[in-house]
């Protein structure tokens, strides 16, 4: 079973479809129900915010969407491929070719420049953009040869975004990308994510507990106790410069 490239997805077809997904795990003597029967479609060229308190299942859901974790039951479809029943090599290829991850902590290699950190991805991706183009997309064309220690926190996070998008991912998954940043710097990072989604037509998922950031989304998925409680659809999206927290 092969993972089909993004170009084969029908225009109206969800990029990812979750059907009755559950995720349980053992913590000591306690069985934790992290996800409970989640149904969700993620669409091309759309920004989806997963909103909820700590422990609501946001990060678990992102890990299942990105192929880092398998659900305990249910199905996760990418085009015509059921990732839950695919071979490990197929899921690895899915992550490598189609998913970009951005986390709260930047995870840059301190001994490499911004350009070289991004090149770690472009060297293994199937059809990457150049490190220079990826860094320009997040506004760092003047910082190509700076090391992480020479960059601010917001600049380091934008390098992490450039690294994630350099493979031209179908999915861009961002887990609390502004969690350790001040408001002004967080706005710069959000602007880079919004610009990336517009330029590359990715399906972008942004996890946050911050209700203000939800104004940037096309859809807001409210999670509580491992369940999707409601989904809000926005006719218009706020600008990153208008977000305050």
N, C-alpha and C positions, 0 to 999 in steps of 0.2 A: 504494500500500500504506500503510495507516494503522496507527499504534500504538494498540492497544486500551487503554482505561482499565483500571485495576486491578480494578474491580468485575466485569468480564466474565470474569476468570480463574475457572476451576472451583476449588472448595475444595481438591481433591486435586492440582491441577495445579501443577508447579513454577513459581515466578515467573520464573526464568531456567534455561535448560538449555543446557549446553555439550556439543557432540558432536565428539569427536576434534579438538580445537582445537590448532593449532600457531601459534607466532609466532617468526619469524626476522627478524633485521636485520643489516645490515653495519656492522661497527666497524673502520674501516681496511681491512685485507686479511683480516680474520677474519669469518666468518659465525657469528653468535651464535644458538644455539637456545634462546630464552628459555622457550618452552612446547613440550612434546613430547606430543601426543596426549592432551590433557586432556578427560576426561568428568566432568561435575559438574552436579548439580541444586541449586538454591537454593530453599528453601521459605518460604512465607508464615509470618510470626510465628515465625521461628527465627533464632537467633544462630549464625553460622558463623565460626570463627576459622581463618584461613589462617596456618599456622605453618611456619617454615623459616628456614634461615640466609640471610645476604645472598647474592644471586645465585641463589636457588632458584626465582625466577619469581613471587613473591608480588605485587609491584606491577604487573608486566606482566599477570598474571591479573586483578587488580582493574581495570586500565585497559580490558581487553577486556570484562569483565562490564559496566562502566559506559558502554561505547560511546565511550570516548575513543580507543581504538585498534581497528583491524580485525585479526582473525587472518589469518595467512598462508594457512591452510586450516582447514576445519572449519566448524561452524555455531554461532551463538549465538541461541537462541530466547527471545523474550519473548512469552508466550502463543502466538498463532498467527503472530507476525511473526518472520521470520528476519532479524535485524538485520545480518548479514553481507552480505546481498543487497539490503537496503533502500536507498532513495535517501538521500543525505546529509541532506535536510530531515527525513526520518523519524527518523534517528538523533539529530538535534538535538532534535526534539520529545521523543523518548524521554528524553534526558538532562535536558531542561528540566522535564518534567512528572513524571518517575518516579524520578529518581535524585538523592540527596543525597550530597555528597562532604564528608568531613572529613579534613584532612591534618595532618601533624605540626606544620606552621607555620600560624598562624591566618589569615593573609592578610586581616586586617581593614583597612578604610580608616581611617587615623588621624584624619582630619578629621571623621568621622561618629561619632555616639553608638552605643551598643549597639543601640538601637531602630532607628536609621537604617541600620546595617549589615544588620540582618535585613530591613528594608523593601526593600532592593535586590532581594531574592528575591520577597517578597510582591507587589511591584508587577507582576511578569511571570508569576507562577504562575497556573494555571487556577482552582484552588480552595484558596487558602492559608488557613492560620490567621492570626490577627493577630500582629504582632511581639510584642505584649505577652503573648499566650498562649504563643508559642514560647519566649520568654525565661523565663516562669514555669515551663514544663515542665522547664527545666534549672536552676531555682532562682535565677534572677537578676531576679526581679520588682522588687527594690529597687535595681537598677543600670541601669535603662532608659536614663537620660540621662547616663550616664558615658561618657567617651571611652576608647579603648583604653589610653591612657597612664595612666588612672586605675584600671585594672583589673589584677589579678594575672595571671600566666600561665595559671593554671587557669581564671580567670574569662573570659579572652579565648578560651580553647579552648571553653568552654561557649557563648559567643556564636557561635562558628563552628558548633557543633552546632545551636544554635537557628536559625541561618541555613539550615543544610542541611535541617532538618526542617520548616521553615515551609511548604514546598510540599506537605506530607503525602506524602513519597515512598514509592513501593513498595519501593525499595531504599535502604538507608543504607550507604554504603561508607566505612570508616574506615581510613586508612593510617597506622599507628603514632601514634595520637592522643595517647598518653601518653609518646612518645619523648623529649620535652624537659622532662618534669615530674618533680618529686620524688614519693615514694611517696604521701604524704598527698594531694597535689593530684591525682595520677593516679587515686587512688581516687574522688575527687569527679567527675572527668571520666568514668570508667567507670560510676559510678552514674547519671550523666546519660544515657549511652548505653543502659544497661539499662532505665531508666525510660521512655525514648523508645520503645524497641522494644516494651515492654509496653503502653504507652498507644496507640500508633499501629498496632500489629500489622505493623510493617515486617519485611522480610527484611533482617537486619543482617549485614554482613560486616566483620570486624575483622582487620586484618593486624597481626601482631606477630612478633618473634623471641623474645619473652619467654614461656617455657613456663608461668609462673604465671598469666598472663592467660587461658590456654586453659581454665582451670577455669570461666570464666564462660559457656562456649559450650554449645549443644546438640550441635553437632558440631565436631570439630577435623580439618581437612584438612592433612595433613603433606605438604609439598612438598620436593622435592630434585631438582636438575638439571632443572628444568622439568617434572617429572612428579609426579602424585599418587601418593605411596608408600603411604599408608594413610589411613583415615578412622576416627576414634574417635567413638562415640556416647555421650553422657552421659545417664544417667537423671535425675540431679539437677545443678543448677548452683550454683556457689559464689556467695556475695554479694561485691560489690565491696569491702566493708570487710574481707574475709578475705584479699584478694589481697596478697601481699608480693613485692617484687623488689629 
